[in-house]
Amino acid sequence: MKFFFYICILLCVALSLVSGNCSGKCPDTEEVVWALGGGCSVFRNKCYFDKENCHRKPALTITTKRECQRHCPDICTAVYQPTSGIYNGKVLNFGNECEKRAYTCRTGQTFL
């Protein structure tokens, strides 16, 4: 009986570690993670990737930069809904969120 109890505890601990960081703040360190799942997604680091995967079904999968960039959007709609992002202290402006994602996909620059 004790053995079964210890196995259950071990399993619970292991599952809690696998779930990733679903809450809390991620560090600003830039260790880019490239992921596929309905296109190429680029994350500042593994923490941001894990947070995104907490609520995605199916989950994104980590891949290489080269493979991911094959799935970057080529064309965005002409709908003007301006957005911006800060990279290395510099503000970059985009016509819409699609243009921002396409830029990130091509360059690997992630915004805060």
N, CA, C and O atoms as CSV, one atom per row, in Angstrom:
chain,resi,resn,atom,element,x,y,z
A,1,MET,N,N,0.815,-1.191,0.000
A,1,MET,CA,C,0.000,0.000,0.000
A,1,MET,C,C,0.869,1.269,0.000
A,1,MET,O,O,0.575,2.240,-0.697
A,2,LYS,N,N,1.950,1.233,0.804
A,2,LYS,CA,C,2.849,2.389,0.834
A,2,LYS,C,C,3.483,2.612,-0.529
A,2,LYS,O,O,3.666,3.752,-0.955
A,3,PHE,N,N,3.817,1.531,-1.210
A,3,PHE,CA,C,4.427,1.632,-2.533
A,3,PHE,C,C,3.483,2.358,-3.496
A,3,PHE,O,O,3.914,3.234,-4.245
A,4,PHE,N,N,2.212,1.997,-3.477
A,4,PHE,CA,C,1.206,2.626,-4.331
A,4,PHE,C,C,1.102,4.115,-4.009
A,4,PHE,O,O,1.014,4.941,-4.918
A,5,PHE,N,N,1.111,4.458,-2.740
A,5,PHE,CA,C,1.038,5.851,-2.306
A,5,PHE,C,C,2.236,6.647,-2.834
A,5,PHE,O,O,2.069,7.757,-3.339
A,6,TYR,N,N,3.434,6.086,-2.719
A,6,TYR,CA,C,4.639,6.755,-3.202
A,6,TYR,C,C,4.622,6.932,-4.718
A,6,TYR,O,O,5.059,7.960,-5.236
A,7,ILE,N,N,4.124,5.939,-5.411
A,7,ILE,CA,C,4.004,6.046,-6.875
A,7,ILE,C,C,3.042,7.169,-7.246
A,7,ILE,O,O,3.314,7.931,-8.174
A,8,CYS,N,N,1.922,7.284,-6.536
A,8,CYS,CA,C,0.946,8.357,-6.798
A,8,CYS,C,C,1.560,9.730,-6.554
A,8,CYS,O,O,1.364,10.653,-7.345
A,9,ILE,N,N,2.298,9.860,-5.466
A,9,ILE,CA,C,2.956,11.141,-5.162
A,9,ILE,C,C,3.970,11.481,-6.255
A,9,ILE,O,O,4.014,12.615,-6.731
A,10,LEU,N,N,4.761,10.526,-6.640
A,10,LEU,CA,C,5.764,10.734,-7.686
A,10,LEU,C,C,5.101,11.138,-9.000
A,10,LEU,O,O,5.590,12.036,-9.685
A,11,LEU,N,N,4.018,10.501,-9.353
A,11,LEU,CA,C,3.286,10.815,-10.575
A,11,LEU,C,C,2.729,12.239,-10.520
A,11,LEU,O,O,2.818,12.969,-11.507
A,12,CYS,N,N,2.174,12.634,-9.414
A,12,CYS,CA,C,1.637,13.995,-9.263
A,12,CYS,C,C,2.731,15.042,-9.409
A,12,CYS,O,O,2.532,16.058,-10.075
A,13,VAL,N,N,3.866,14.808,-8.804
A,13,VAL,CA,C,4.990,15.745,-8.918
A,13,VAL,C,C,5.458,15.831,-10.365
A,13,VAL,O,O,5.707,16.925,-10.872
A,14,ALA,N,N,5.578,14.703,-11.023
A,14,ALA,CA,C,6.025,14.683,-12.421
A,14,ALA,C,C,5.048,15.438,-13.313
A,14,ALA,O,O,5.473,16.212,-14.171
A,15,LEU,N,N,3.757,15.227,-13.128
A,15,LEU,CA,C,2.757,15.912,-13.953
A,15,LEU,C,C,2.760,17.412,-13.707
A,15,LEU,O,O,2.539,18.186,-14.639
A,16,SER,N,N,3.003,17.835,-12.490
A,16,SER,CA,C,3.034,19.268,-12.211
A,16,SER,C,C,4.226,19.929,-12.904
A,16,SER,O,O,4.140,21.092,-13.300
A,17,LEU,N,N,5.321,19.210,-13.051
A,17,LEU,CA,C,6.492,19.763,-13.733
A,17,LEU,C,C,6.293,19.811,-15.236
A,17,LEU,O,O,6.805,20.720,-15.890
A,18,VAL,N,N,5.568,18.864,-15.798
A,18,VAL,CA,C,5.343,18.796,-17.239
A,18,VAL,C,C,4.407,19.889,-17.706
A,18,VAL,O,O,4.520,20.344,-18.845
A,19,SER,N,N,3.487,20.323,-16.865
A,19,SER,CA,C,2.474,21.280,-17.280
A,19,SER,C,C,3.053,22.631,-17.683
A,19,SER,O,O,2.376,23.404,-18.361
A,20,GLY,N,N,4.281,22.935,-17.285
A,20,GLY,CA,C,4.910,24.184,-17.682
A,20,GLY,C,C,4.451,25.344,-16.819
A,20,GLY,O,O,3.715,25.163,-15.850
A,21,ASN,N,N,4.890,26.525,-17.180
A,21,ASN,CA,C,4.579,27.733,-16.437
A,21,ASN,C,C,3.320,28.349,-17.022
A,21,ASN,O,O,3.383,29.053,-18.030
A,22,CYS,N,N,2.173,28.091,-16.398
A,22,CYS,CA,C,0.903,28.593,-16.923
A,22,CYS,C,C,0.489,29.899,-16.280
A,22,CYS,O,O,-0.437,30.551,-16.761
A,23,SER,N,N,1.132,30.289,-15.233
A,23,SER,CA,C,0.815,31.557,-14.591
A,23,SER,C,C,2.126,32.193,-14.129
A,23,SER,O,O,3.185,31.566,-14.134
A,24,GLY,N,N,2.017,33.409,-13.747
A,24,GLY,CA,C,3.232,34.095,-13.308
A,24,GLY,C,C,3.898,34.833,-14.452
A,24,GLY,O,O,3.455,34.771,-15.599
A,25,LYS,N,N,4.953,35.521,-14.122
A,25,LYS,CA,C,5.659,36.360,-15.093
A,25,LYS,C,C,6.837,35.605,-15.695
A,25,LYS,O,O,7.546,34.876,-15.001
A,26,CYS,N,N,7.029,35.788,-16.975
A,26,CYS,CA,C,8.171,35.182,-17.662
A,26,CYS,C,C,9.333,36.179,-17.674
A,26,CYS,O,O,9.110,37.390,-17.670
A,27,PRO,N,N,10.555,35.682,-17.688
A,27,PRO,CA,C,11.711,36.585,-17.775
A,27,PRO,C,C,11.786,37.223,-19.160
A,27,PRO,O,O,11.266,36.672,-20.131
A,28,ASP,N,N,12.425,38.368,-19.247
A,28,ASP,CA,C,12.556,39.072,-20.524
A,28,ASP,C,C,13.712,38.567,-21.371
A,28,ASP,O,O,13.928,39.065,-22.475
A,29,THR,N,N,14.458,37.589,-20.876
A,29,THR,CA,C,15.602,37.088,-21.629
A,29,THR,C,C,15.163,36.572,-22.988
A,29,THR,O,O,14.116,35.937,-23.120
A,30,GLU,N,N,15.982,36.854,-23.998
A,30,GLU,CA,C,15.638,36.442,-25.354
A,30,GLU,C,C,16.404,35.184,-25.726
A,30,GLU,O,O,17.596,35.223,-26.030
A,31,GLU,N,N,15.690,34.074,-25.694
A,31,GLU,CA,C,16.178,32.769,-26.148
A,31,GLU,C,C,15.073,32.212,-27.032
A,31,GLU,O,O,14.301,31.350,-26.613
A,32,VAL,N,N,15.008,32.714,-28.252
A,32,VAL,CA,C,13.876,32.511,-29.158
A,32,VAL,C,C,13.521,31.036,-29.328
A,32,VAL,O,O,14.385,30.180,-29.519
A,33,VAL,N,N,12.215,30.774,-29.250
A,33,VAL,CA,C,11.666,29.435,-29.476
A,33,VAL,C,C,10.774,29.521,-30.708
A,33,VAL,O,O,9.871,30.355,-30.777
A,34,TRP,N,N,11.035,28.657,-31.669
A,34,TRP,CA,C,10.262,28.571,-32.911
A,34,TRP,C,C,9.308,27.402,-32.784
A,34,TRP,O,O,9.709,26.318,-32.361
A,35,ALA,N,N,8.037,27.607,-33.149
A,35,ALA,CA,C,7.038,26.554,-32.957
A,35,ALA,C,C,6.073,26.503,-34.133
A,35,ALA,O,O,5.791,27.514,-34.776
A,36,LEU,N,N,5.576,25.306,-34.393
A,36,LEU,CA,C,4.590,25.090,-35.450
A,36,LEU,C,C,3.274,24.628,-34.853
A,36,LEU,O,O,3.225,23.977,-33.810
A,37,GLY,N,N,2.214,24.989,-35.552
A,37,GLY,CA,C,0.858,24.609,-35.181
A,37,GLY,C,C,-0.077,25.635,-35.787
A,37,GLY,O,O,-0.386,26.644,-35.154
A,38,GLY,N,N,-0.530,25.390,-37.001
A,38,GLY,CA,C,-1.343,26.393,-37.685
A,38,GLY,C,C,-0.499,27.549,-38.198
A,38,GLY,O,O,-0.994,28.672,-38.292
A,39,GLY,N,N,0.737,27.308,-38.526
A,39,GLY,CA,C,1.669,28.333,-38.983
A,39,GLY,C,C,2.853,28.413,-38.036
A,39,GLY,O,O,2.963,27.647,-37.080
A,40,CYS,N,N,3.721,29.346,-38.323
A,40,CYS,CA,C,4.924,29.533,-37.509
A,40,CYS,C,C,4.626,30.536,-36.397
A,40,CYS,O,O,4.070,31.606,-36.646
A,41,SER,N,N,4.996,30.184,-35.187
A,41,SER,CA,C,4.875,31.086,-34.040
A,41,SER,C,C,6.253,31.251,-33.429
A,41,SER,O,O,7.020,30.294,-33.330
A,42,VAL,N,N,6.560,32.473,-33.019
A,42,VAL,CA,C,7.879,32.777,-32.458
A,42,VAL,C,C,7.679,33.333,-31.047
A,42,VAL,O,O,6.880,34.246,-30.836
A,43,PHE,N,N,8.408,32.776,-30.095
A,43,PHE,CA,C,8.281,33.183,-28.701
A,43,PHE,C,C,9.630,33.670,-28.186
A,43,PHE,O,O,10.681,33.179,-28.599
A,44,ARG,N,N,9.585,34.630,-27.288
A,44,ARG,CA,C,10.790,35.232,-26.720
A,44,ARG,C,C,11.652,34.196,-26.008
A,44,ARG,O,O,12.879,34.241,-26.093
A,45,ASN,N,N,11.011,33.263,-25.309
A,45,ASN,CA,C,11.736,32.191,-24.625
A,45,ASN,C,C,10.767,31.048,-24.313
A,45,ASN,O,O,9.574,31.141,-24.599
A,46,LYS,N,N,11.283,29.991,-23.733
A,46,LYS,CA,C,10.485,28.786,-23.466
A,46,LYS,C,C,9.335,29.065,-22.509
A,46,LYS,O,O,8.286,28.431,-22.615
A,47,CYS,N,N,9.503,29.988,-21.588
A,47,CYS,CA,C,8.432,30.330,-20.652
A,47,CYS,C,C,7.210,30.859,-21.398
A,47,CYS,O,O,6.091,30.437,-21.109
A,48,TYR,N,N,7.397,31.770,-22.348
A,48,TYR,CA,C,6.282,32.297,-23.132
A,48,TYR,C,C,5.656,31.193,-23.983
A,48,TYR,O,O,4.435,31.154,-24.140
A,49,PHE,N,N,6.462,30.314,-24.523
A,49,PHE,CA,C,5.964,29.166,-25.287
A,49,PHE,C,C,5.085,28.285,-24.398
A,49,PHE,O,O,3.981,27.908,-24.792
A,50,ASP,N,N,5.575,27.958,-23.198
A,50,ASP,CA,C,4.809,27.115,-22.272
A,50,ASP,C,C,3.483,27.767,-21.888
A,50,ASP,O,O,2.456,27.092,-21.814
A,51,LYS,N,N,3.503,29.074,-21.646
A,51,LYS,CA,C,2.264,29.773,-21.288
A,51,LYS,C,C,1.241,29.687,-22.415
A,51,LYS,O,O,0.055,29.475,-22.163
A,52,GLU,N,N,1.689,29.849,-23.647
A,52,GLU,CA,C,0.784,29.753,-24.794
A,52,GLU,C,C,0.212,28.346,-24.913
A,52,GLU,O,O,-0.972,28.180,-25.205
A,53,ASN,N,N,1.036,27.344,-24.689
A,53,ASN,CA,C,0.590,25.957,-24.818
A,53,ASN,C,C,-0.364,25.531,-23.708
A,53,ASN,O,O,-1.050,24.519,-23.844
A,54,CYS,N,N,-0.419,26.283,-22.615
A,54,CYS,CA,C,-1.326,25.930,-21.515
A,54,CYS,C,C,-2.784,25.946,-21.946
A,54,CYS,O,O,-3.601,25.211,-21.393
A,55,HIS,N,N,-3.117,26.771,-22.921
A,55,HIS,CA,C,-4.521,26.870,-23.335
A,55,HIS,C,C,-4.737,26.552,-24.817
A,55,HIS,O,O,-5.799,26.862,-25.358
A,56,ARG,N,N,-3.774,25.954,-25.467
A,56,ARG,CA,C,-3.914,25.596,-26.888
A,56,ARG,C,C,-4.210,24.125,-27.054
A,56,ARG,O,O,-3.570,23.276,-26.433
A,57,LYS,N,N,-5.170,23.830,-27.883
A,57,LYS,CA,C,-5.483,22.453,-28.266
A,57,LYS,C,C,-5.657,22.441,-29.768
A,57,LYS,O,O,-6.573,23.106,-30.252
A,58,PRO,N,N,-4.858,21.746,-30.537
A,58,PRO,CA,C,-3.694,20.977,-30.132
A,58,PRO,C,C,-2.531,21.910,-29.797
A,58,PRO,O,O,-2.487,23.062,-30.228
A,59,ALA,N,N,-1.617,21.390,-29.036
A,59,ALA,CA,C,-0.467,22.175,-28.577
A,59,ALA,C,C,0.493,22.461,-29.731
A,59,ALA,O,O,0.565,21.711,-30.704
A,60,LEU,N,N,1.218,23.556,-29.597
A,60,LEU,CA,C,2.288,23.879,-30.543
A,60,LEU,C,C,3.464,22.944,-30.293
A,60,LEU,O,O,3.644,22.434,-29.187
A,61,THR,N,N,4.259,22.726,-31.335
A,61,THR,CA,C,5.456,21.899,-31.176
A,61,THR,C,C,6.686,22.720,-31.552
A,61,THR,O,O,6.671,23.471,-32.526
A,62,ILE,N,N,7.732,22.567,-30.777
A,62,ILE,CA,C,8.982,23.282,-31.037
A,62,ILE,C,C,9.642,22.709,-32.288
A,62,ILE,O,O,9.653,21.497,-32.503
A,63,THR,N,N,10.183,23.592,-33.096
A,63,THR,CA,C,10.843,23.192,-34.338
A,63,THR,C,C,12.069,24.079,-34.553
A,63,THR,O,O,12.446,24.858,-33.678
A,64,THR,N,N,12.668,23.952,-35.701
A,64,THR,CA,C,13.832,24.777,-36.034
A,64,THR,C,C,13.381,26.081,-36.686
A,64,THR,O,O,12.265,26.184,-37.194
A,65,LYS,N,N,14.256,27.059,-36.661
A,65,LYS,CA,C,13.981,28.342,-37.304
A,65,LYS,C,C,13.708,28.126,-38.790
A,65,LYS,O,O,12.757,28.673,-39.347
A,66,ARG,N,N,14.543,27.333,-39.407
A,66,ARG,CA,C,14.422,27.099,-40.854
A,66,ARG,C,C,13.070,26.480,-41.216
A,66,ARG,O,O,12.407,26.932,-42.150
A,67,GLU,N,N,12.668,25.459,-40.483
A,67,GLU,CA,C,11.390,24.801,-40.761
A,67,GLU,C,C,10.225,25.746,-40.486
A,67,GLU,O,O,9.274,25.805,-41.264
A,68,CYS,N,N,10.298,26.470,-39.400
A,68,CYS,CA,C,9.216,27.388,-39.031
A,68,CYS,C,C,9.035,28.482,-40.086
A,68,CYS,O,O,7.911,28.809,-40.465
A,69,GLN,N,N,10.151,29.041,-40.555
A,69,GLN,CA,C,10.064,30.145,-41.502
A,69,GLN,C,C,9.460,29.733,-42.843
A,69,GLN,O,O,9.059,30.592,-43.627
A,70,ARG,N,N,9.390,28.462,-43.108
A,70,ARG,CA,C,8.688,27.989,-44.317
A,70,ARG,C,C,7.186,28.257,-44.218
A,70,ARG,O,O,6.479,28.238,-45.225
A,71,HIS,N,N,6.705,28.507,-43.000
A,71,HIS,CA,C,5.278,28.691,-42.760
A,71,HIS,C,C,4.928,30.125,-42.378
A,71,HIS,O,O,3.832,30.380,-41.879
A,72,CYS,N,N,5.848,31.067,-42.607
A,72,CYS,CA,C,5.566,32.474,-42.323
A,72,CYS,C,C,4.503,32.990,-43.290
A,72,CYS,O,O,4.483,32.597,-44.457
A,73,PRO,N,N,3.616,33.873,-42.810
A,73,PRO,CA,C,2.620,34.435,-43.725
A,73,PRO,C,C,3.289,35.307,-44.785
A,73,PRO,O,O,4.194,36.084,-44.482
A,74,ASP,N,N,2.838,35.171,-46.019
A,74,ASP,CA,C,3.373,35.966,-47.120
A,74,ASP,C,C,2.513,37.197,-47.397
A,74,ASP,O,O,3.014,38.243,-47.809
A,75,ILE,N,N,1.213,37.051,-47.163
A,75,ILE,CA,C,0.265,38.112,-47.489
A,75,ILE,C,C,-0.612,38.383,-46.277
A,75,ILE,O,O,-1.095,37.456,-45.627
A,76,CYS,N,N,-0.813,39.649,-45.984
A,76,CYS,CA,C,-1.721,40.061,-44.912
A,76,CYS,C,C,-2.840,40.899,-45.523
A,76,CYS,O,O,-2.677,41.488,-46.591
A,77,THR,N,N,-3.960,40.942,-44.840
A,77,THR,CA,C,-5.069,41.771,-45.320
A,77,THR,C,C,-4.668,43.239,-45.257
A,77,THR,O,O,-3.759,43.616,-44.517
A,78,ALA,N,N,-5.353,44.056,-46.038
A,78,ALA,CA,C,-5.051,45.482,-46.085
A,78,ALA,C,C,-5.846,46.252,-45.023
A,78,ALA,O,O,-5.909,47.480,-45.073
A,79,VAL,N,N,-6.441,45.557,-44.082
A,79,VAL,CA,C,-7.204,46.210,-43.025
A,79,VAL,C,C,-6.237,46.949,-42.104
A,79,VAL,O,O,-5.310,46.354,-41.555
A,80,TYR,N,N,-6.461,48.239,-41.942
A,80,TYR,CA,C,-5.575,49.051,-41.122
A,80,TYR,C,C,-6.066,49.064,-39.677
A,80,TYR,O,O,-7.051,49.723,-39.343
A,81,GLN,N,N,-5.371,48.332,-38.843
A,81,GLN,CA,C,-5.618,48.298,-37.402
A,81,GLN,C,C,-4.241,48.383,-36.746
A,81,GLN,O,O,-3.677,47.365,-36.346
A,82,PRO,N,N,-3.704,49.591,-36.638
A,82,PRO,CA,C,-2.306,49.762,-36.229
A,82,PRO,C,C,-1.971,49.117,-34.890
A,82,PRO,O,O,-2.769,49.110,-33.953
A,83,THR,N,N,-0.774,48.582,-34.841
A,83,THR,CA,C,-0.230,47.996,-33.628
A,83,THR,C,C,1.266,48.266,-33.620
A,83,THR,O,O,1.843,48.643,-34.640
A,84,SER,N,N,1.875,48.075,-32.490
A,84,SER,CA,C,3.309,48.321,-32.396
A,84,SER,C,C,3.943,47.325,-31.443
A,84,SER,O,O,3.251,46.584,-30.747
A,85,GLY,N,N,5.246,47.318,-31.421
A,85,GLY,CA,C,5.995,46.473,-30.504
A,85,GLY,C,C,7.319,47.123,-30.170
A,85,GLY,O,O,7.844,47.923,-30.944
A,86,ILE,N,N,7.856,46.777,-29.014
A,86,ILE,CA,C,9.146,47.317,-28.591
A,86,ILE,C,C,10.178,46.204,-28.650
A,86,ILE,O,O,10.011,45.146,-28.042
A,87,TYR,N,N,11.240,46.459,-29.385
A,87,TYR,CA,C,12.341,45.511,-29.486
A,87,TYR,C,C,13.641,46.260,-29.237
A,87,TYR,O,O,13.965,47.212,-29.947
A,88,ASN,N,N,14.385,45.827,-28.225
A,88,ASN,CA,C,15.649,46.482,-27.843
A,88,ASN,C,C,15.477,47.988,-27.648
A,88,ASN,O,O,16.333,48.774,-28.056
A,89,GLY,N,N,14.375,48.382,-27.028
A,89,GLY,CA,C,14.134,49.790,-26.737
A,89,GLY,C,C,13.620,50.613,-27.899
A,89,GLY,O,O,13.375,51.810,-27.743
A,90,LYS,N,N,13.453,50.009,-29.048
A,90,LYS,CA,C,12.985,50.729,-30.243
A,90,LYS,C,C,11.547,50.328,-30.545
A,90,LYS,O,O,11.225,49.140,-30.579
A,91,VAL,N,N,10.683,51.317,-30.763
A,91,VAL,CA,C,9.285,51.054,-31.093
A,91,VAL,C,C,9.153,50.852,-32.599
A,91,VAL,O,O,9.602,51.683,-33.388
A,92,LEU,N,N,8.533,49.740,-32.987
A,92,LEU,CA,C,8.256,49.463,-34.402
A,92,LEU,C,C,6.744,49.458,-34.586
A,92,LEU,O,O,6.017,48.869,-33.786
A,93,ASN,N,N,6.275,50.111,-35.634
A,93,ASN,CA,C,4.846,50.211,-35.923
A,93,ASN,C,C,4.477,49.351,-37.119
A,93,ASN,O,O,5.245,49.218,-38.072
A,94,PHE,N,N,3.281,48.768,-37.050
A,94,PHE,CA,C,2.784,47.892,-38.111
A,94,PHE,C,C,1.341,48.267,-38.434
A,94,PHE,O,O,0.619,48.799,-37.590
A,95,GLY,N,N,0.936,47.982,-39.666
A,95,GLY,CA,C,-0.429,48.288,-40.101
A,95,GLY,C,C,-1.478,47.433,-39.428
A,95,GLY,O,O,-2.611,47.876,-39.239
A,96,ASN,N,N,-1.118,46.208,-39.059
A,96,ASN,CA,C,-2.045,45.330,-38.340
A,96,ASN,C,C,-1.254,44.190,-37.684
A,96,ASN,O,O,-0.044,44.066,-37.877
A,97,GLU,N,N,-1.947,43.376,-36.920
A,97,GLU,CA,C,-1.309,42.297,-36.170
A,97,GLU,C,C,-0.668,41.256,-37.092
A,97,GLU,O,O,0.367,40.686,-36.749
A,98,CYS,N,N,-1.267,41.004,-38.251
A,98,CYS,CA,C,-0.701,40.048,-39.210
A,98,CYS,C,C,0.673,40.514,-39.686
A,98,CYS,O,O,1.605,39.714,-39.769
A,99,GLU,N,N,0.803,41.802,-39.999
A,99,GLU,CA,C,2.097,42.333,-40.439
A,99,GLU,C,C,3.147,42.204,-39.330
A,99,GLU,O,O,4.315,41.928,-39.601
A,100,LYS,N,N,2.728,42.402,-38.109
A,100,LYS,CA,C,3.643,42.261,-36.962
A,100,LYS,C,C,4.105,40.811,-36.820
A,100,LYS,O,O,5.294,40.557,-36.627
A,101,ARG,N,N,3.170,39.857,-36.914
A,101,ARG,CA,C,3.526,38.436,-36.817
A,101,ARG,C,C,4.425,38.014,-37.969
A,101,ARG,O,O,5.364,37.245,-37.768
A,102,ALA,N,N,4.150,38.510,-39.184
A,102,ALA,CA,C,4.976,38.176,-40.343
A,102,ALA,C,C,6.394,38.708,-40.164
A,102,ALA,O,O,7.361,38.019,-40.492
A,103,TYR,N,N,6.523,39.918,-39.651
A,103,TYR,CA,C,7.834,40.508,-39.394
A,103,TYR,C,C,8.601,39.678,-38.366
A,103,TYR,O,O,9.780,39.380,-38.554
A,104,THR,N,N,7.925,39.309,-37.283
A,104,THR,CA,C,8.545,38.489,-36.244
A,104,THR,C,C,8.973,37.145,-36.815
A,104,THR,O,O,10.046,36.641,-36.483
A,105,CYS,N,N,8.155,36.572,-37.656
A,105,CYS,CA,C,8.458,35.272,-38.262
A,105,CYS,C,C,9.695,35.359,-39.158
A,105,CYS,O,O,10.534,34.458,-39.141
A,106,ARG,N,N,9.812,36.420,-39.929
A,106,ARG,CA,C,10.958,36.575,-40.828
A,106,ARG,C,C,12.252,36.910,-40.086
A,106,ARG,O,O,13.329,36.458,-40.477
A,107,THR,N,N,12.146,37.704,-39.015
A,107,THR,CA,C,13.354,38.214,-38.344
A,107,THR,C,C,13.713,37.491,-37.053
A,107,THR,O,O,14.880,37.453,-36.664
A,108,GLY,N,N,12.715,36.918,-36.391
A,108,GLY,CA,C,12.955,36.306,-35.078
A,108,GLY,C,C,12.981,37.327,-33.955
A,108,GLY,O,O,13.280,36.985,-32.811
A,109,GLN,N,N,12.668,38.587,-34.274
A,109,GLN,CA,C,12.647,39.618,-33.247
A,109,GLN,C,C,11.319,39.524,-32.485
A,109,GLN,O,O,10.243,39.644,-33.072
A,110,THR,N,N,11.414,39.311,-31.191
A,110,THR,CA,C,10.223,39.203,-30.359
A,110,THR,C,C,10.014,40.494,-29.588
A,110,THR,O,O,10.978,41.124,-29.152
A,111,PHE,N,N,8.777,40.886,-29.422
A,111,PHE,CA,C,8.446,42.172,-28.812
A,111,PHE,C,C,8.000,42.023,-27.377
A,111,PHE,O,O,7.400,41.018,-26.995
A,112,LEU,N,N,8.301,43.037,-26.586
A,112,LEU,CA,C,7.830,43.096,-25.198
A,112,LEU,C,C,6.549,43.885,-25.141
A,112,LEU,O,O,5.978,44.059,-24.064
